[in-house]
Structure formats: structure tokens, C-alpha cells
């Protein structure tokens, strides 16, 4: 049976951010903490080794696979900062274009640095992601 690897745990968020090697990325991570906390209304929690998540939801797929994940989050990776924003562009498909210099995957947006994007658009995308997941996976 599959066991989820990325789980919420009691790790210290600030302690994790202090391990970020690049000073500019470390500074951006602290700024993102404030943006995500303000936008989600949830405190930061560590998920797995390197994801800072805000809030959580429980998902169950038609295959029977289920687990828990953060409603939104980010991770200061070596090359880029990953922003976990599932469904963030569902309500505003042009929002990623308005965000600024970024690339995106299915549930992630990748940025080099915070100054490359519009923080006001990021706040909208975070709120959209939280709303999307709460509607898609309502608490029972």
C-alpha cells in the first residue's frame, strides 16, 4: 500500500529557512511567509523536508488513493522557488501572465526571485488556490 511521503510535521519553519544557502532566496522565503500567511489565514507548517504549507485538505481519488496536502505553500529550492498553488488560475486564466516572470506546471508556479513577480497578483492566486481546493475537497 502506498504511504504518502510528504506529510505535515512539527519542524521549525524559521529553522528550515535558515538552511537556505542563497541570501536573496532566504530573504524572499521570509517575505513569502508573510504573503502566504496573510492570504490564506493559516500559520506556516513544514510538510516533508522542504515544503512550507498553509492549511490542509484531505483528497481522495477515484482510484482509492487518498492523503493530505497543504492548501497552498512554497519551497525555496536550489534553482528556483516553487509555489504550490493548485487550481490557482481556474477563476482567472490570465492571472499567471499578469503574475510576471514565471513558469508553471500542473499545480506549481516556479519563480527565480520574488522581485520578478507582482505580489498583489500572487495574493490573488493564493486565495484562488485555497478556494478551489476547499470547494473541490470540502470537509466532511
WOFENWO-V650628 format. One record per run of one state. SS is the DSSP state (H for helix, E for strand, C for the rest). FROM is the first residue (numbers start at 1). LEN is the number of residues. If there is no record, write none. Layout:
SS;FROM;LEN / SS;FROM;LEN
This chain:
C;1;7 / E;8;2 / C;10;3 / H;13;6 / C;19;4 / H;23;18 / C;41;3 / E;44;4 / C;48;3 / E;51;4 / C;55;2 / E;57;4 / C;61;5 / E;66;4 / C;70;2 / E;72;5 / C;77;4 / E;81;4 / C;85;10 / H;95;5 / E;100;1 / C;101;2 / E;103;2 / C;105;3 / E;108;4 / C;112;2 / H;114;3 / E;117;1 / C;118;1 / H;119;18 / C;137;4
